[in-house]
């Protein structure tokens, strides 16, 4: 994988929230929701802030003890897994031209130094898939929800 490649969250299809050391994500297109913790939370924060793959590997290697090759391999596999679930997508440009579309800079938590590296794990849940897919929020357009269709009698006026 190209270390200069940057990824972005596949929004508005994917929403996410971080709670302490866990990230919860919902993919409204598939109806699946996900949980990331530990190293996965660290990586997600870096993706959110627009870090390149090389930056993600470097930051993870600084925050956790472990073989550089193992960390690089695990981070690359995790990025592929996030892409396969359509939670992230590569940015068209390898280098961002502005901060537009990027969230606040990610600050790694202090106190992670010296923690043993464990490959990031993404847990996928489908138990609420039917409910999430039935939710009318999927029909939201740019102005928001609900979207009222114009009455044709108003145009005759």
C-alpha positions in Angstrom: 0.0 0.0 0.0 1.1 3.5 -0.8 2.3 5.2 2.5 1.2 8.6 1.1 -2.4 7.5 0.6 -5.0 9.2 2.7 -8.4 8.0 3.5 -11.7 9.6 4.5 -14.8 8.6 6.3 -17.5 7.5 3.8 -20.0 10.1 5.0 -22.9 10.7 5.0 -23.4 7.0 4.7 -21.2 6.3 7.8 -21.6 8.0 11.1 -19.4 7.5 14.1 -19.0 8.4 17.8 -16.0 8.0 20.1 -16.5 7.0 23.7 -13.3 7.0 25.7 -11.3 4.1 24.1 -14.1 2.8 21.8 -15.5 4.0 18.4 -19.0 3.0 17.3 -19.7 3.3 13.6 -23.0 2.8 11.7 -23.1 2.1 7.9 -26.6 3.2 6.9 -26.2 1.6 3.5 -25.6 -1.9 4.9 -27.4 -1.5 8.2 -24.4 -2.9 10.1 -22.8 -1.3 13.0 -19.3 -1.7 14.3 -17.1 -1.3 17.3 -13.4 -0.5 17.4 -11.3 -0.3 20.5 -7.7 0.0 21.5 -5.4 0.3 18.5 -8.4 0.5 16.2 -9.6 3.7 18.0 -6.1 5.2 17.6 -6.1 4.4 13.9 -9.7 5.7 13.4 -8.7 9.0 15.0 -5.8 9.4 12.6 -8.0 8.6 9.6 -10.5 11.2 10.8 -7.8 13.8 11.0 -6.6 13.1 7.4 -3.3 11.3 8.2 -1.6 9.4 5.5 -1.0 5.6 5.8 2.6 6.3 6.5 1.7 8.8 9.3 -0.8 6.2 10.8 1.9 3.5 10.9 4.5 5.9 12.4 2.1 7.2 15.1 1.0 3.7 16.0 4.7 2.5 16.2 5.4 5.5 18.5 2.4 4.8 20.7 2.7 1.0 21.0 5.6 -1.4 21.6 6.0 -4.0 18.9 7.8 -4.9 15.7 7.6 -2.2 13.1 6.9 -4.8 10.4 4.1 -6.3 12.4 2.5 -2.9 13.1 2.8 -1.9 9.4 1.2 -5.2 8.3 -1.6 -5.0 10.8 -2.4 -1.3 10.1 -2.5 -2.1 6.3 -4.9 -5.1 6.8 -7.1 -3.0 9.1 -7.3 -0.2 6.5 -8.3 -2.8 3.8 -10.9 -4.2 6.2 -12.4 -0.7 6.8 -12.5 -0.2 3.0 -14.2 -3.6 2.4 -16.9 -2.6 4.8 -17.2 0.7 3.0 -16.5 2.7 6.1 -13.6 4.6 4.5 -12.5 5.4 1.0 -9.3 6.7 -0.4 -9.1 10.5 -1.0 -8.8 11.3 -4.7 -5.6 13.4 -4.0 -2.8 11.8 -2.1 -2.0 15.0 -0.3 -4.9 17.2 1.0 -5.0 20.6 -0.6 -6.8 22.1 2.3 -8.3 21.1 5.6 -11.8 21.0 4.0 -13.6 17.8 4.8 -11.2 16.9 7.6 -12.2 16.8 11.2 -10.2 18.2 14.1 -6.6 17.1 14.4 -6.2 13.8 16.3 -4.2 14.0 19.4 -3.0 10.5 20.6 -3.8 9.8 24.2 -0.9 10.3 26.5 0.1 7.2 28.5 -0.1 4.8 25.6 3.6 4.7 25.3 5.0 1.4 26.4 1.7 -0.5 25.8 2.0 -3.7 23.9 0.8 -3.6 20.3 -2.2 -5.8 19.5 -3.6 -5.9 16.0 -6.7 -3.7 15.7 -10.0 -5.6 15.7 -13.3 -4.4 14.2 -16.4 -6.1 15.6 -19.3 -6.1 13.2 -23.0 -6.4 14.3 -26.0 -7.1 12.2 -28.7 -7.7 14.8 -30.3 -4.3 14.1 -29.8 -4.4 10.4 -33.5 -4.5 9.5 -34.3 -1.6 11.8 -31.5 0.6 10.5 -32.4 -0.1 6.9 -36.1 0.7 7.5 -35.3 4.0 9.2 -36.6 6.9 7.1 -33.5 8.9 7.9 -32.0 7.3 4.8 -34.2 9.6 2.7 -32.6 12.7 4.0 -31.3 15.2 1.5 -29.0 18.2 1.9 -31.6 20.5 3.6 -32.3 17.8 6.2 -35.3 15.7 7.3 -38.2 15.7 6.7 -38.1 16.9 3.2 -41.5 18.3 2.1 -42.2 18.0 -1.6 -43.5 21.2 -3.1 -47.2 21.3 -3.7 -48.0 21.6 -7.5 -50.9 23.9 -6.6 -48.5 26.5 -5.2 -46.9 26.9 -8.6 -50.2 27.8 -10.3 -50.6 30.6 -7.9 
